[in-house]
Protein backbone atom coordinates (compact mmCIF):
# COMPACT_ATOMS: atom_id res chain seq x y z
CA UNK A 1 0.00 0.00 0.00
CA UNK A 2 2.78 2.45 0.89
CA UNK A 3 4.51 1.71 -2.39
CA UNK A 4 1.33 2.82 -4.21
CA UNK A 5 1.57 6.23 -2.52
CA UNK A 6 5.12 6.57 -3.82
CA UNK A 7 4.11 5.54 -7.35
CA UNK A 8 1.20 8.03 -7.40
CA UNK A 9 3.07 10.99 -5.90
CA UNK A 10 2.91 14.26 -7.85
CA UNK A 11 6.47 15.13 -6.81
CA UNK A 12 9.05 12.67 -5.53
CA UNK A 13 12.42 13.15 -3.86
CA UNK A 14 14.57 10.02 -3.94
CA UNK A 15 17.61 9.26 -1.79
CA UNK A 16 19.14 10.64 1.37
CA UNK A 17 20.30 14.03 0.06
CA UNK A 18 17.13 14.94 -1.84
CA UNK A 19 14.85 13.71 0.94
CA UNK A 20 16.75 15.62 3.62
CA UNK A 21 16.68 18.81 1.55
CA UNK A 22 12.92 18.45 0.90
CA UNK A 23 12.21 18.02 4.62
CA UNK A 24 14.49 20.92 5.63
CA UNK A 25 12.80 23.24 3.11
CA UNK A 26 9.33 22.18 4.30
CA UNK A 27 8.38 20.68 0.93
CA UNK A 28 7.96 17.03 2.00
CA UNK A 29 4.49 15.81 2.97
CA UNK A 30 5.52 12.25 3.83
CA UNK A 31 8.82 10.38 4.05
CA UNK A 32 9.21 6.67 3.28
CA UNK A 33 12.11 4.87 4.98
CA UNK A 34 13.24 1.34 4.10
CA UNK A 35 13.52 -0.92 7.16
CA UNK A 36 16.60 -2.64 5.72
CA UNK A 37 18.51 0.62 5.19
CA UNK A 38 21.56 1.50 7.28
CA UNK A 39 20.33 2.84 10.67
CA UNK A 40 23.09 5.48 10.89
CA UNK A 41 21.65 7.02 7.73
CA UNK A 42 17.95 6.67 8.51
CA UNK A 43 18.12 7.92 12.11
CA UNK A 44 19.08 11.42 10.93
CA UNK A 45 16.06 11.74 8.63
CA UNK A 46 13.70 10.20 11.20
CA UNK A 47 14.81 12.74 13.83
CA UNK A 48 14.55 15.59 11.32
CA UNK A 49 11.02 14.51 10.37
CA UNK A 50 9.96 14.46 14.04
CA UNK A 51 11.39 17.97 14.46
CA UNK A 52 9.67 19.26 11.30
CA UNK A 53 6.37 17.42 11.87
CA UNK A 54 6.61 15.25 8.74
CA UNK A 55 4.97 11.81 8.77
CA UNK A 56 7.39 8.86 8.44
CA UNK A 57 6.18 5.61 6.87
CA UNK A 58 8.32 2.48 7.03
CA UNK A 59 8.52 0.14 4.04
CA UNK A 60 10.04 -3.33 3.97
CA UNK A 61 12.83 -3.07 1.44
CA UNK A 62 15.20 -0.66 -0.25
CA UNK A 63 14.87 -2.64 -3.47
CA UNK A 64 11.06 -2.36 -3.51
CA UNK A 65 11.19 1.35 -2.62
CA UNK A 66 13.63 1.98 -5.48
CA UNK A 67 11.37 0.08 -7.85
CA UNK A 68 8.33 2.10 -6.71
CA UNK A 69 10.34 5.28 -7.36
CA UNK A 70 11.08 4.10 -10.88
CA UNK A 71 14.82 3.58 -10.44
CA UNK A 72 16.95 0.48 -11.05
CA UNK A 73 18.70 0.52 -7.65
CA UNK A 74 17.49 0.43 -4.06
CA UNK A 75 16.53 3.59 -2.21
CA UNK A 76 16.98 4.02 1.55
CA UNK A 77 14.35 6.76 1.62
CA UNK A 78 12.06 8.88 -0.50
CA UNK A 79 9.79 11.83 0.16
CA UNK A 80 6.53 12.87 -1.47
CA UNK A 81 5.38 16.45 -2.01
CA UNK A 82 2.18 18.04 -3.27
CA UNK A 83 3.82 20.29 -5.84
N, C-alpha and C positions, 0 to 999 in steps of 0.2 A: 504494500500500500504506500509506504513512504517513497519507494522508488518511482511510483506514478506521479507523486507531487513534483519530484525532480524533473521528470520527463515533460511535465506540463507547464513548468515554470516559464513565465514571460521573460525573465532575465535570470541568468545563472552565473555564479562565480564559482570556479572550480579550483581546488588546491588550497594549500595553506596560505600562501601570500595573498591571493585574490580574496579569499574568504575573510581573512583578518582585516584587510583594507575595507571591505564592504561593511563589516561590523563596526569598525572604528568610525567610518564616515556616516553611520546610521542608515545605510541603504539596505541592509539585510533584513528580511522579514522572518526567515527561519534558516537554521544551520543544521546540516546533516553530517553526522560524524560516524565513521566506520568503527565498529567495535574492535576490529583486528588491526587498527592503525597503532602506531607507536605512541604509548601514553605520554611521553615527554613532549610530543608535538600537540596532541589533542588537548592536554590539560590547559595549555595557554588559551586556546580558543574557547574552551568551555568556561573558564574563569572570566574571560572577556565578555562572553555572551551573558553571563549572570550579571555582570556589572552594567551592561548596556540594555538589559531587559529583552534579549533576543531568545526566542524559543529554540532549544536544542533537541533534535530528534536523532536517536541512535539507529543505525542500520547495521546489518550483519557483516557485510564484507566490502572491502575496498574495491575488489574486482567488480562486484555488482553495482556499486555506486559509480564507478568509472563508466561502466556500460550504460547506466541510466543517464549519465551526463553526455553520452555520445562520444566518449574517447576510448582509445584502444588499451589504455593502461589503467591501473587502479587509482582511485582517488581517496585520500584520507578524509577529506571533508569537502563540502560544497555548500553554498548559500543561495537561497532564492531571494528575489526582489520583485517588487510590483511594477517596476519601470517598463 
